[in-house]
Amino acid sequence: MDLLAQVLVNGILLGGLYATMALGLALVWGVLNIVNLAHGAFIMLGAYLSWYLFQCLGIDPFLGLPITAIVMFGVGYAVQRGILNLIVRAPMFNTLLVTFGLEVVLTYLAQLAFSADFRTINPSYSGSNVAIGPVVVPIVRLAAFGVAILLAVMMWLFLLRTRLGRAIRATAQNLVAARLYGVEPRHLYATTFGLGIGLAGIAGGLYGTVSQINPYIGATLTAKCFAIAIIGGLENPLGVIVGGLVLGIIESLAILYVGATFGDVASFGVLVLVLIVRPSGLLGRTT
């Protein structure tokens, strides 16, 4: 029983990290209708940026997250205005090809800059734990989970309560009507994509504190983010949290009862089941 409780806690904490990774992908997909195959590569870049801030400038990885978010927002804004805006209304296959090409370019640029060696972000408290009865909770994973919940709530409030958030939602629902109310789509699309990449940068910084990073982690992370966005639904940031938690718990239980090699099999099996039973996602609207 103690082992099961530990595994469930680990799965919840892992799910919070997964949800942070998927928030940006879900935002871009839901608003711009772009499935960003380079999302995992941007997470990887965020991880390397946090590593650089910690290793070379001595900035704590959690205190450095706002810097990472700002830099990655700028990168995302520039990429959308300079590249993706040219194909934002093109068939989805075109956007898939372009974002896949971005993923390849970013991966090899990262290899050129940082080599293929594994790197980690290890602050002084990385080995600290909190014991809650028989369950041991790593401080770093608990902090990453807290950031995930905070980001989801902030994103939900941003989309519902702010003028920019309402403009983003209006553009996603009806572009023509949004233009009539004075919304400038190109700037709004670039801002939305920049926000998504900023969230990816934060996720990368958190990922680097709990796992090893190298230039080739992007494709796997993109696949997981895709699964989480589908499982939770694209219409509600809190749905992404639910999708991340479901994926984290399922993976942890599969590793415990079946074996380490079956974690991904179980999580993508859940994705297939959700697509069959509830295609709009667990918290998505049904028609």
PyRosetta script that sets phi, psi and omega in degrees:
from pyrosetta import init, pose_from_sequence

init()
pose = pose_from_sequence("MDLLAQVLVNGILLGGLYATMALGLALVWGVLNIVNLAHGAFIMLGAYLSWYLFQCLGIDPFLGLPITAIVMFGVGYAVQRGILNLIVRAPMFNTLLVTFGLEVVLTYLAQLAFSADFRTINPSYSGSNVAIGPVVVPIVRLAAFGVAILLAVMMWLFLLRTRLGRAIRATAQNLVAARLYGVEPRHLYATTFGLGIGLAGIAGGLYGTVSQINPYIGATLTAKCFAIAIIGGLENPLGVIVGGLVLGIIESLAILYVGATFGDVASFGVLVLVLIVRPSGLLGRTT")
pose.set_psi(1, -41.4)
pose.set_omega(1, 178.1)
pose.set_phi(2, -62.6)
pose.set_psi(2, -39.3)
pose.set_omega(2, 178.9)
pose.set_phi(3, -64.7)
pose.set_psi(3, -42.1)
pose.set_omega(3, 179.0)
pose.set_phi(4, -63.2)
pose.set_psi(4, -41.8)
pose.set_omega(4, 178.4)
pose.set_phi(5, -62.0)
pose.set_psi(5, -41.0)
pose.set_omega(5, 178.9)
pose.set_phi(6, -64.4)
pose.set_psi(6, -41.9)
pose.set_omega(6, -180.0)
pose.set_phi(7, -65.3)
pose.set_psi(7, -40.6)
pose.set_omega(7, 179.1)
pose.set_phi(8, -64.4)
pose.set_psi(8, -41.6)
pose.set_omega(8, 177.6)
pose.set_phi(9, -63.7)
pose.set_psi(9, -44.6)
pose.set_omega(9, 177.7)
pose.set_phi(10, -59.9)
pose.set_psi(10, -39.8)
pose.set_omega(10, 179.2)
pose.set_phi(11, -65.5)
pose.set_psi(11, -39.0)
pose.set_omega(11, 178.5)
pose.set_phi(12, -65.6)
pose.set_psi(12, -44.1)
pose.set_omega(12, 179.8)
pose.set_phi(13, -65.4)
pose.set_psi(13, -40.9)
pose.set_omega(13, 176.6)
pose.set_phi(14, -64.0)
pose.set_psi(14, -39.8)
pose.set_omega(14, 178.9)
pose.set_phi(15, -63.2)
pose.set_psi(15, -35.8)
pose.set_omega(15, 176.3)
pose.set_phi(16, -62.5)
pose.set_psi(16, -40.6)
pose.set_omega(16, 177.3)
pose.set_phi(17, -66.3)
pose.set_psi(17, -42.9)
pose.set_omega(17, 177.3)
pose.set_phi(18, -58.9)
pose.set_psi(18, -42.1)
pose.set_omega(18, -178.8)
pose.set_phi(19, -62.9)
pose.set_psi(19, -39.6)
pose.set_omega(19, 177.4)
pose.set_phi(20, -59.5)
pose.set_psi(20, -41.1)
pose.set_omega(20, 179.0)
pose.set_phi(21, -63.1)
pose.set_psi(21, -36.6)
pose.set_omega(21, -172.2)
pose.set_phi(22, -86.6)
pose.set_psi(22, -14.2)
pose.set_omega(22, -176.5)
pose.set_phi(23, -57.9)
pose.set_psi(23, -46.5)
pose.set_omega(23, -178.2)
pose.set_phi(24, -65.5)
pose.set_psi(24, -41.5)
pose.set_omega(24, 178.7)
pose.set_phi(25, -62.2)
pose.set_psi(25, -43.3)
pose.set_omega(25, -179.2)
pose.set_phi(26, -65.3)
pose.set_psi(26, -38.5)
pose.set_omega(26, 178.9)
pose.set_phi(27, -63.1)
pose.set_psi(27, -49.0)
pose.set_omega(27, -178.3)
pose.set_phi(28, -66.0)
pose.set_psi(28, -42.3)
pose.set_omega(28, -179.3)
pose.set_phi(29, -65.3)
pose.set_psi(29, -44.5)
pose.set_omega(29, -176.6)
pose.set_phi(30, -69.0)
pose.set_psi(30, -32.7)
pose.set_omega(30, -175.8)
pose.set_phi(31, -95.1)
pose.set_psi(31, -49.0)
pose.set_omega(31, -174.5)
pose.set_phi(32, -92.9)
pose.set_psi(32, -8.9)
pose.set_omega(32, -175.0)
pose.set_phi(33, 57.4)
pose.set_psi(33, 36.9)
pose.set_omega(33, 176.9)
pose.set_phi(34, -113.7)
pose.set_psi(34, 119.9)
pose.set_omega(34, 172.6)
pose.set_phi(35, -86.0)
pose.set_psi(35, 102.0)
pose.set_omega(35, -171.6)
pose.set_phi(36, -82.1)
pose.set_psi(36, 97.3)
pose.set_omega(36, 179.6)
pose.set_phi(37, -71.0)
pose.set_psi(37, -9.5)
pose.set_omega(37, 176.9)
pose.set_phi(38, -94.5)
pose.set_psi(38, 6.4)
pose.set_omega(38, -176.1)
pose.set_phi(39, -58.8)
pose.set_psi(39, -44.8)
pose.set_omega(39, 179.2)
pose.set_phi(40, -63.1)
pose.set_psi(40, -33.9)
pose.set_omega(40, 177.1)
pose.set_phi(41, -66.2)
pose.set_psi(41, -36.7)
pose.set_omega(41, 176.5)
pose.set_phi(42, -68.7)
pose.set_psi(42, -36.1)
pose.set_omega(42, 173.3)
pose.set_phi(43, -60.1)
pose.set_psi(43, -43.9)
pose.set_omega(43, 177.5)
pose.set_phi(44, -59.2)
pose.set_psi(44, -43.0)
pose.set_omega(44, 178.3)
pose.set_phi(45, -64.3)
pose.set_psi(45, -39.8)
pose.set_omega(45, 176.3)
pose.set_phi(46, -62.0)
pose.set_psi(46, -37.6)
pose.set_omega(46, 177.5)
pose.set_phi(47, -64.4)
pose.set_psi(47, -44.1)
pose.set_omega(47, 179.1)
pose.set_phi(48, -66.6)
pose.set_psi(48, -36.7)
pose.set_omega(48, 178.2)
pose.set_phi(49, -65.0)
pose.set_psi(49, -43.2)
pose.set_omega(49, 176.7)
pose.set_phi(50, -64.0)
pose.set_psi(50, -39.2)
pose.set_omega(50, 176.7)
pose.set_phi(51, -61.2)
pose.set_psi(51, -43.1)
pose.set_omega(51, 180.0)
pose.set_phi(52, -64.3)
pose.set_psi(52, -44.6)
pose.set_omega(52, 179.4)
pose.set_phi(53, -60.2)
pose.set_psi(53, -38.0)
pose.set_omega(53, -179.1)
pose.set_phi(54, -77.8)
pose.set_psi(54, -47.6)
pose.set_omega(54, -172.7)
pose.set_phi(55, -73.4)
pose.set_psi(55, -40.3)
pose.set_omega(55, -173.2)
pose.set_phi(56, -100.1)
pose.set_psi(56, -30.1)
pose.set_omega(56, -178.0)
pose.set_phi(57, -111.0)
pose.set_psi(57, -7.1)
pose.set_omega(57, 176.5)
pose.set_phi(58, 72.5)
pose.set_psi(58, 22.9)
pose.set_omega(58, 179.9)
pose.set_phi(59, -88.6)
pose.set_psi(59, 126.9)
pose.set_omega(59, 178.5)
pose.set_phi(60, -52.7)
pose.set_psi(60, 136.7)
pose.set_omega(60, -175.1)
pose.set_phi(61, -58.9)
pose.set_psi(61, -32.8)
pose.set_omega(61, 179.2)
pose.set_phi(62, -78.7)
pose.set_psi(62, -36.9)
pose.set_omega(62, 176.5)
pose.set_phi(63, -70.5)
pose.set_psi(63, -24.6)
pose.set_omega(63, 179.3)
pose.set_phi(64, -83.0)
pose.set_psi(64, -5.4)
pose.set_omega(64, -178.0)
pose.set_phi(65, -60.7)
pose.set_psi(65, -41.3)
pose.set_omega(65, 177.2)
pose.set_phi(66, -60.9)
pose.set_psi(66, -37.5)
pose.set_omega(66, 177.7)
pose.set_phi(67, -63.8)
pose.set_psi(67, -46.2)
pose.set_omega(67, 178.4)
pose.set_phi(68, -59.1)
pose.set_psi(68, -43.8)
pose.set_omega(68, -178.8)
pose.set_phi(69, -62.5)
pose.set_psi(69, -42.5)
pose.set_omega(69, -178.3)
pose.set_phi(70, -65.8)
pose.set_psi(70, -46.2)
pose.set_omega(70, -179.8)
pose.set_phi(71, -62.5)
pose.set_psi(71, -45.3)
pose.set_omega(71, -178.5)
pose.set_phi(72, -69.4)
pose.set_psi(72, -31.3)
pose.set_omega(72, 173.7)
pose.set_phi(73, -60.2)
pose.set_psi(73, -45.1)
pose.set_omega(73, 178.5)
pose.set_phi(74, -61.1)
pose.set_psi(74, -41.0)
pose.set_omega(74, 178.1)
pose.set_phi(75, -63.0)
pose.set_psi(75, -45.9)
pose.set_omega(75, -179.1)
pose.set_phi(76, -64.4)
pose.set_psi(76, -41.1)
pose.set_omega(76, 179.0)
pose.set_phi(77, -60.8)
pose.set_psi(77, -45.0)
pose.set_omega(77, -179.1)
pose.set_phi(78, -65.8)
pose.set_psi(78, -40.9)
pose.set_omega(78, -179.8)
pose.set_phi(79, -63.8)
pose.set_psi(79, -42.2)
pose.set_omega(79, -178.4)
pose.set_phi(80, -68.6)
pose.set_psi(80, -45.7)
pose.set_omega(80, -178.4)
pose.set_phi(81, -67.9)
pose.set_psi(81, -35.8)
pose.set_omega(81, -174.7)
pose.set_phi(82, -87.7)
pose.set_psi(82, -25.9)
pose.set_omega(82, -173.7)
pose.set_phi(83, -125.3)
pose.set_psi(83, -61.6)
pose.set_omega(83, -169.8)
pose.set_phi(84, -70.5)
pose.set_psi(84, -27.1)
pose.set_omega(84, 179.5)
pose.set_phi(85, -62.8)
pose.set_psi(85, -23.7)
pose.set_omega(85, 179.7)
pose.set_phi(86, -71.4)
pose.set_psi(86, -21.2)
pose.set_omega(86, -176.1)
pose.set_phi(87, -126.3)
pose.set_psi(87, 16.4)
pose.set_omega(87, -172.8)
pose.set_phi(88, -62.7)
pose.set_psi(88, -28.2)
pose.set_omega(88, 178.9)
pose.set_phi(89, -104.6)
pose.set_psi(89, 9.9)
pose.set_omega(89, 177.8)
pose.set_phi(90, -78.6)
pose.set_psi(90, 166.2)
pose.set_omega(90, 175.6)
pose.set_phi(91, -55.4)
pose.set_psi(91, 149.8)
pose.set_omega(91, -175.7)
pose.set_phi(92, -58.9)
pose.set_psi(92, -31.3)
pose.set_omega(92, 179.4)
pose.set_phi(93, -59.2)
pose.set_psi(93, -37.1)
pose.set_omega(93, 178.7)
pose.set_phi(94, -64.5)
pose.set_psi(94, -43.5)
pose.set_omega(94, 179.9)
pose.set_phi(95, -67.0)
pose.set_psi(95, -34.3)
pose.set_omega(95, 176.7)
pose.set_phi(96, -63.0)
pose.set_psi(96, -43.3)
pose.set_omega(96, 179.6)
pose.set_phi(97, -63.5)
pose.set_psi(97, -44.2)
pose.set_omega(97, -176.9)
pose.set_phi(98, -67.4)
pose.set_psi(98, -44.8)
pose.set_omega(98, -179.2)
pose.set_phi(99, -69.6)
pose.set_psi(99, -31.8)
pose.set_omega(99, 173.7)
pose.set_phi(100, -64.4)
pose.set_psi(100, -41.9)
pose.set_omega(100, 176.7)
pose.set_phi(101, -61.5)
pose.set_psi(101, -40.0)
pose.set_omega(101, 175.9)
pose.set_phi(102, -60.0)
pose.set_psi(102, -42.1)
pose.set_omega(102, 179.9)
pose.set_phi(103, -59.8)
pose.set_psi(103, -43.9)
pose.set_omega(103, 179.8)
pose.set_phi(104, -64.5)
pose.set_psi(104, -45.5)
pose.set_omega(104, -178.8)
pose.set_phi(105, -62.8)
pose.set_psi(105, -46.3)
pose.set_omega(105, -178.8)
pose.set_phi(106, -64.2)
pose.set_psi(106, -37.5)
pose.set_omega(106, 179.7)
pose.set_phi(107, -62.2)
pose.set_psi(107, -46.8)
pose.set_omega(107, -177.2)
pose.set_phi(108, -76.1)
pose.set_psi(108, -27.9)
pose.set_omega(108, 172.2)
pose.set_phi(109, -65.5)
pose.set_psi(109, -40.6)
pose.set_omega(109, 178.1)
pose.set_phi(110, -65.5)
pose.set_psi(110, -39.2)
pose.set_omega(110, 176.9)
pose.set_phi(111, -63.3)
pose.set_psi(111, -40.5)
pose.set_omega(111, 179.3)
pose.set_phi(112, -64.1)
pose.set_psi(112, -38.0)
pose.set_omega(112, -176.1)
pose.set_phi(113, -82.1)
pose.set_psi(113, -37.5)
pose.set_omega(113, -171.0)
pose.set_phi(114, -118.0)
pose.set_psi(114, -3.5)
pose.set_omega(114, -173.8)
pose.set_phi(115, 68.8)
pose.set_psi(115, 177.9)
pose.set_omega(115, -177.7)
pose.set_phi(116, -92.9)
pose.set_psi(116, 8.3)
pose.set_omega(116, -179.6)
pose.set_phi(117, -66.8)
pose.set_psi(117, 147.8)
pose.set_omega(117, 174.9)
pose.set_phi(118, -75.8)
pose.set_psi(118, 139.0)
pose.set_omega(118, 178.8)
pose.set_phi(119, -133.3)
pose.set_psi(119, 152.6)
pose.set_omega(119, 177.9)
pose.set_phi(120, -136.3)
pose.set_psi(120, 157.9)
pose.set_omega(120, 174.4)
pose.set_phi(121, -105.2)
pose.set_psi(121, 111.1)
pose.set_omega(121, -173.8)
pose.set_phi(122, -121.3)
pose.set_psi(122, 84.3)
pose.set_omega(122, 173.3)
pose.set_phi(123, -69.4)
pose.set_psi(123, 170.7)
pose.set_omega(123, -174.9)
pose.set_phi(124, -62.3)
pose.set_psi(124, -24.3)
pose.set_omega(124, -177.0)
pose.set_phi(125, -98.6)
pose.set_psi(125, 10.3)
pose.set_omega(125, -174.6)
pose.set_phi(126, -62.6)
pose.set_psi(126, -25.4)
pose.set_omega(126, -180.0)
pose.set_phi(127, -97.0)
pose.set_psi(127, 5.2)
pose.set_omega(127, -177.2)
pose.set_phi(128, -79.0)
pose.set_psi(128, 145.9)
pose.set_omega(128, -179.0)
pose.set_phi(129, -134.1)
pose.set_psi(129, 160.3)
pose.set_omega(129, 171.7)
pose.set_phi(130, -120.5)
pose.set_psi(130, 127.6)
pose.set_omega(130, 179.9)
pose.set_phi(131, -95.5)
pose.set_psi(131, 122.3)
pose.set_omega(131, 175.5)
pose.set_phi(132, -117.0)
pose.set_psi(132, 92.8)
pose.set_omega(132, -172.1)
pose.set_phi(133, 63.3)
pose.set_psi(133, -128.9)
pose.set_omega(133, 179.4)
pose.set_phi(134, -82.3)
pose.set_psi(134, -4.3)
pose.set_omega(134, -174.9)
pose.set_phi(135, -96.6)
pose.set_psi(135, 131.9)
pose.set_omega(135, 177.8)
pose.set_phi(136, -105.5)
pose.set_psi(136, 124.7)
pose.set_omega(136, -176.5)
pose.set_phi(137, -113.9)
pose.set_psi(137, 114.9)
pose.set_omega(137, 176.3)
pose.set_phi(138, -64.5)
pose.set_psi(138, 134.4)
pose.set_omega(138, -177.8)
pose.set_phi(139, -59.5)
pose.set_psi(139, -43.7)
pose.set_omega(139, -176.2)
pose.set_phi(140, -64.6)
pose.set_psi(140, -43.6)
pose.set_omega(140, 179.7)
pose.set_phi(141, -67.0)
pose.set_psi(141, -36.0)
pose.set_omega(141, 177.7)
pose.set_phi(142, -65.9)
pose.set_psi(142, -40.9)
pose.set_omega(142, 177.6)
pose.set_phi(143, -64.9)
pose.set_psi(143, -41.2)
pose.set_omega(143, 178.3)
pose.set_phi(144, -62.6)
pose.set_psi(144, -39.0)
pose.set_omega(144, 177.9)
pose.set_phi(145, -64.6)
pose.set_psi(145, -42.2)
pose.set_omega(145, 178.2)
pose.set_phi(146, -62.0)
pose.set_psi(146, -40.4)
pose.set_omega(146, 177.3)
pose.set_phi(147, -63.6)
pose.set_psi(147, -39.8)
pose.set_omega(147, 179.5)
pose.set_phi(148, -60.6)
pose.set_psi(148, -46.9)
pose.set_omega(148, 179.9)
pose.set_phi(149, -64.1)
pose.set_psi(149, -42.8)
pose.set_omega(149, -179.7)
pose.set_phi(150, -62.2)
pose.set_psi(150, -43.5)
pose.set_omega(150, 179.8)
pose.set_phi(151, -63.6)
pose.set_psi(151, -41.7)
pose.set_omega(151, -179.9)
pose.set_phi(152, -63.6)
pose.set_psi(152, -43.3)
pose.set_omega(152, 179.2)
pose.set_phi(153, -65.9)
pose.set_psi(153, -43.2)
pose.set_omega(153, 179.1)
pose.set_phi(154, -62.8)
pose.set_psi(154, -40.4)
pose.set_omega(154, 178.9)
pose.set_phi(155, -65.8)
pose.set_psi(155, -41.1)
pose.set_omega(155, 178.3)
pose.set_phi(156, -61.4)
pose.set_psi(156, -46.7)
pose.set_omega(156, 179.0)
pose.set_phi(157, -66.5)
pose.set_psi(157, -37.9)
pose.set_omega(157, 179.0)
pose.set_phi(158, -61.5)
pose.set_psi(158, -45.8)
pose.set_omega(158, -178.2)
pose.set_phi(159, -69.4)
pose.set_psi(159, -29.8)
pose.set_omega(159, -175.5)
pose.set_phi(160, -92.6)
pose.set_psi(160, -34.7)
pose.set_omega(160, -167.3)
pose.set_phi(161, -106.8)
pose.set_psi(161, -21.5)
pose.set_omega(161, -175.7)
pose.set_phi(162, -97.8)
pose.set_psi(162, 157.4)
pose.set_omega(162, 179.7)
pose.set_phi(163, -64.3)
pose.set_psi(163, -44.4)
pose.set_omega(163, 178.8)
pose.set_phi(164, -63.0)
pose.set_psi(164, -40.9)
pose.set_omega(164, 178.9)
pose.set_phi(165, -62.6)
pose.set_psi(165, -41.7)
pose.set_omega(165, 177.9)
pose.set_phi(166, -66.4)
pose.set_psi(166, -35.4)
pose.set_omega(166, 177.0)
pose.set_phi(167, -65.0)
pose.set_psi(167, -39.7)
pose.set_omega(167, 177.5)
pose.set_phi(168, -62.4)
pose.set_psi(168, -45.1)
pose.set_omega(168, 179.8)
pose.set_phi(169, -65.2)
pose.set_psi(169, -40.6)
pose.set_omega(169, -179.8)
pose.set_phi(170, -64.6)
pose.set_psi(170, -41.2)
pose.set_omega(170, 179.0)
pose.set_phi(171, -64.3)
pose.set_psi(171, -38.1)
pose.set_omega(171, 178.8)
pose.set_phi(172, -65.2)
pose.set_psi(172, -34.1)
pose.set_omega(172, -176.2)
pose.set_phi(173, -84.4)
pose.set_psi(173, -40.1)
pose.set_omega(173, -176.6)
pose.set_phi(174, -156.4)
pose.set_psi(174, 99.5)
pose.set_omega(174, -176.0)
pose.set_phi(175, -64.4)
pose.set_psi(175, -41.3)
pose.set_omega(175, -177.3)
pose.set_phi(176, -63.2)
pose.set_psi(176, -46.4)
pose.set_omega(176, 179.6)
pose.set_phi(177, -64.4)
pose.set_psi(177, -38.1)
pose.set_omega(177, 179.1)
pose.set_phi(178, -64.2)
pose.set_psi(178, -38.9)
pose.set_omega(178, 177.7)
pose.set_phi(179, -63.4)
pose.set_psi(179, -38.1)
pose.set_omega(179, 179.5)
pose.set_phi(180, -63.4)
pose.set_psi(180, -26.8)
pose.set_omega(180, 178.3)
pose.set_phi(181, -92.7)
pose.set_psi(181, 12.4)
pose.set_omega(181, 172.7)
pose.set_phi(182, 92.1)
pose.set_psi(182, 11.5)
pose.set_omega(182, 179.2)
pose.set_phi(183, -77.4)
pose.set_psi(183, 132.1)
pose.set_omega(183, 178.1)
pose.set_phi(184, -97.1)
pose.set_psi(184, 105.1)
pose.set_omega(184, -169.0)
pose.set_phi(185, -61.6)
pose.set_psi(185, -40.7)
pose.set_omega(185, -174.5)
pose.set_phi(186, -62.4)
pose.set_psi(186, -45.2)
pose.set_omega(186, 177.9)
pose.set_phi(187, -65.8)
pose.set_psi(187, -40.6)
pose.set_omega(187, -178.1)
pose.set_phi(188, -66.9)
pose.set_psi(188, -40.9)
pose.set_omega(188, 177.3)
pose.set_phi(189, -62.2)
pose.set_psi(189, -43.8)
pose.set_omega(189, -179.8)
pose.set_phi(190, -65.3)
pose.set_psi(190, -38.6)
pose.set_omega(190, 177.7)
pose.set_phi(191, -64.4)
pose.set_psi(191, -42.8)
pose.set_omega(191, 179.1)
pose.set_phi(192, -62.8)
pose.set_psi(192, -45.9)
pose.set_omega(192, 179.1)
pose.set_phi(193, -64.3)
pose.set_psi(193, -39.8)
pose.set_omega(193, 176.8)
pose.set_phi(194, -61.3)
pose.set_psi(194, -41.0)
pose.set_omega(194, 176.3)
pose.set_phi(195, -61.8)
pose.set_psi(195, -42.1)
pose.set_omega(195, 178.9)
pose.set_phi(196, -61.9)
pose.set_psi(196, -41.5)
pose.set_omega(196, -179.7)
pose.set_phi(197, -74.4)
pose.set_psi(197, -32.2)
pose.set_omega(197, 173.4)
pose.set_phi(198, -61.3)
pose.set_psi(198, -42.7)
pose.set_omega(198, 175.7)
pose.set_phi(199, -63.8)
pose.set_psi(199, -38.2)
pose.set_omega(199, 176.7)
pose.set_phi(200, -62.6)
pose.set_psi(200, -38.8)
pose.set_omega(200, 177.7)
pose.set_phi(201, -62.8)
pose.set_psi(201, -42.6)
pose.set_omega(201, 176.4)
pose.set_phi(202, -61.4)
pose.set_psi(202, -44.3)
pose.set_omega(202, 178.7)
pose.set_phi(203, -60.1)
pose.set_psi(203, -39.9)
pose.set_omega(203, 178.4)
pose.set_phi(204, -63.6)
pose.set_psi(204, -41.3)
pose.set_omega(204, 176.9)
pose.set_phi(205, -61.0)
pose.set_psi(205, -40.7)
pose.set_omega(205, 177.5)
pose.set_phi(206, -68.6)
pose.set_psi(206, -40.5)
pose.set_omega(206, 180.0)
pose.set_phi(207, -60.6)
pose.set_psi(207, -39.2)
pose.set_omega(207, -179.0)
pose.set_phi(208, -65.6)
pose.set_psi(208, -21.2)
pose.set_omega(208, 178.9)
pose.set_phi(209, -82.9)
pose.set_psi(209, -16.8)
pose.set_omega(209, -175.8)
pose.set_phi(210, -118.8)
pose.set_psi(210, -7.3)
pose.set_omega(210, -177.7)
pose.set_phi(211, -151.0)
pose.set_psi(211, 166.8)
pose.set_omega(211, 177.9)
pose.set_phi(212, -79.8)
pose.set_psi(212, 148.8)
pose.set_omega(212, 179.2)
pose.set_phi(213, -121.7)
pose.set_psi(213, 145.4)
pose.set_omega(213, 172.0)
pose.set_phi(214, -153.1)
pose.set_psi(214, 169.5)
pose.set_omega(214, -173.8)
pose.set_phi(215, -64.3)
pose.set_psi(215, -11.5)
pose.set_omega(215, -170.9)
pose.set_phi(216, -105.7)
pose.set_psi(216, 12.3)
pose.set_omega(216, -179.1)
pose.set_phi(217, -80.7)
pose.set_psi(217, -11.2)
pose.set_omega(217, -171.0)
pose.set_phi(218, -61.5)
pose.set_psi(218, -45.0)
pose.set_omega(218, -175.4)
pose.set_phi(219, -62.6)
pose.set_psi(219, -43.3)
pose.set_omega(219, 179.3)
pose.set_phi(220, -63.6)
pose.set_psi(220, -42.9)
pose.set_omega(220, -179.3)
pose.set_phi(221, -66.6)
pose.set_psi(221, -37.6)
pose.set_omega(221, 176.3)
pose.set_phi(222, -60.4)
pose.set_psi(222, -43.3)
pose.set_omega(222, -180.0)
pose.set_phi(223, -61.9)
pose.set_psi(223, -42.5)
pose.set_omega(223, 179.7)
pose.set_phi(224, -66.5)
pose.set_psi(224, -41.3)
pose.set_omega(224, 178.5)
pose.set_phi(225, -62.7)
pose.set_psi(225, -41.2)
pose.set_omega(225, 177.3)
pose.set_phi(226, -58.9)
pose.set_psi(226, -46.6)
pose.set_omega(226, 180.0)
pose.set_phi(227, -62.6)
pose.set_psi(227, -41.9)
pose.set_omega(227, -178.9)
pose.set_phi(228, -65.0)
pose.set_psi(228, -43.8)
pose.set_omega(228, 179.9)
pose.set_phi(229, -61.6)
pose.set_psi(229, -39.0)
pose.set_omega(229, 178.6)
pose.set_phi(230, -69.1)
pose.set_psi(230, -44.8)
pose.set_omega(230, -176.8)
pose.set_phi(231, -64.6)
pose.set_psi(231, -44.3)
pose.set_omega(231, -176.4)
pose.set_phi(232, -82.4)
pose.set_psi(232, -30.5)
pose.set_omega(232, -175.2)
pose.set_phi(233, 102.3)
pose.set_psi(233, 147.6)
pose.set_omega(233, -174.5)
pose.set_phi(234, -89.9)
pose.set_psi(234, -11.7)
pose.set_omega(234, -169.5)
pose.set_phi(235, -85.5)
pose.set_psi(235, -14.3)
pose.set_omega(235, -172.8)
pose.set_phi(236, -140.3)
pose.set_psi(236, 121.9)
pose.set_omega(236, 178.0)
pose.set_phi(237, -57.2)
pose.set_psi(237, -30.5)
pose.set_omega(237, 178.1)
pose.set_phi(238, -67.4)
pose.set_psi(238, -26.6)
pose.set_omega(238, 175.5)
pose.set_phi(239, -64.6)
pose.set_psi(239, -32.8)
pose.set_omega(239, 177.3)
pose.set_phi(240, -65.5)
pose.set_psi(240, -38.3)
pose.set_omega(240, 176.2)
pose.set_phi(241, -61.2)
pose.set_psi(241, -44.7)
pose.set_omega(241, 178.8)
pose.set_phi(242, -62.0)
pose.set_psi(242, -44.5)
pose.set_omega(242, 178.6)
pose.set_phi(243, -61.1)
pose.set_psi(243, -42.0)
pose.set_omega(243, 178.3)
pose.set_phi(244, -64.1)
pose.set_psi(244, -42.8)
pose.set_omega(244, 179.0)
pose.set_phi(245, -64.1)
pose.set_psi(245, -43.1)
pose.set_omega(245, 178.6)
pose.set_phi(246, -59.8)
pose.set_psi(246, -45.9)
pose.set_omega(246, -178.1)
pose.set_phi(247, -65.4)
pose.set_psi(247, -43.6)
pose.set_omega(247, -179.6)
pose.set_phi(248, -63.0)
pose.set_psi(248, -43.5)
pose.set_omega(248, -179.1)
pose.set_phi(249, -68.3)
pose.set_psi(249, -44.0)
pose.set_omega(249, 179.7)
pose.set_phi(250, -60.4)
pose.set_psi(250, -44.8)
pose.set_omega(250, 179.3)
pose.set_phi(251, -61.4)
pose.set_psi(251, -44.4)
pose.set_omega(251, -177.8)
pose.set_phi(252, -65.3)
pose.set_psi(252, -42.0)
pose.set_omega(252, 178.6)
pose.set_phi(253, -67.3)
pose.set_psi(253, -39.3)
pose.set_omega(253, 178.6)
pose.set_phi(254, -63.7)
pose.set_psi(254, -41.3)
pose.set_omega(254, 178.6)
pose.set_phi(255, -64.2)
pose.set_psi(255, -38.3)
pose.set_omega(255, -179.6)
pose.set_phi(256, -68.4)
pose.set_psi(256, -47.5)
pose.set_omega(256, -169.8)
pose.set_phi(257, -96.4)
pose.set_psi(257, -22.0)
pose.set_omega(257, -176.6)
pose.set_phi(258, -113.5)
pose.set_psi(258, -47.9)
pose.set_omega(258, -179.0)
pose.set_phi(259, 147.5)
pose.set_psi(259, 156.9)
pose.set_omega(259, -174.3)
pose.set_phi(260, -61.8)
pose.set_psi(260, -30.6)
pose.set_omega(260, -177.0)
pose.set_phi(261, -75.7)
pose.set_psi(261, -9.6)
pose.set_omega(261, -175.2)
pose.set_phi(262, -103.2)
pose.set_psi(262, 6.2)
pose.set_omega(262, 179.2)
pose.set_phi(263, -61.3)
pose.set_psi(263, -50.3)
pose.set_omega(263, 180.0)
pose.set_phi(264, -67.4)
pose.set_psi(264, -35.8)
pose.set_omega(264, 178.4)
pose.set_phi(265, -60.1)
pose.set_psi(265, -44.8)
pose.set_omega(265, -179.3)
pose.set_phi(266, -65.3)
pose.set_psi(266, -43.4)
pose.set_omega(266, -176.8)
pose.set_phi(267, -66.0)
pose.set_psi(267, -41.3)
pose.set_omega(267, 179.6)
pose.set_phi(268, -76.8)
pose.set_psi(268, -22.4)
pose.set_omega(268, 170.8)
pose.set_phi(269, -64.5)
pose.set_psi(269, -39.9)
pose.set_omega(269, 175.3)
pose.set_phi(270, -62.7)
pose.set_psi(270, -39.0)
pose.set_omega(270, 177.5)
pose.set_phi(271, -58.5)
pose.set_psi(271, -46.8)
pose.set_omega(271, 179.5)
pose.set_phi(272, -61.6)
pose.set_psi(272, -42.0)
pose.set_omega(272, 180.0)
pose.set_phi(273, -62.1)
pose.set_psi(273, -43.8)
pose.set_omega(273, 179.8)
pose.set_phi(274, -64.7)
pose.set_psi(274, -40.6)
pose.set_omega(274, 178.8)
pose.set_phi(275, -61.9)
pose.set_psi(275, -32.8)
pose.set_omega(275, -179.8)
pose.set_phi(276, -77.8)
pose.set_psi(276, -45.9)
pose.set_omega(276, -171.9)
pose.set_phi(277, -85.2)
pose.set_psi(277, -42.9)
pose.set_omega(277, -175.6)
pose.set_phi(278, -142.0)
pose.set_psi(278, 81.9)
pose.set_omega(278, -173.3)
pose.set_phi(279, -61.4)
pose.set_psi(279, -24.0)
pose.set_omega(279, -179.2)
pose.set_phi(280, -80.6)
pose.set_psi(280, -2.6)
pose.set_omega(280, -178.0)
pose.set_phi(281, 96.4)
pose.set_psi(281, 165.4)
pose.set_omega(281, -174.9)
pose.set_phi(282, -63.4)
pose.set_psi(282, -37.6)
pose.set_omega(282, 180.0)
pose.set_phi(283, -110.5)
pose.set_psi(283, 11.4)
pose.set_omega(283, 178.1)
pose.set_phi(284, -79.4)
pose.set_psi(284, 162.1)
pose.set_omega(284, 178.7)
pose.set_phi(285, -77.0)
pose.set_psi(285, 143.9)
pose.set_omega(285, 174.8)
pose.set_phi(286, -106.9)
pose.set_psi(286, 142.2)
pose.set_omega(286, -178.9)
pose.set_phi(287, -96.7)
pose.dump_pdb("model.pdb")
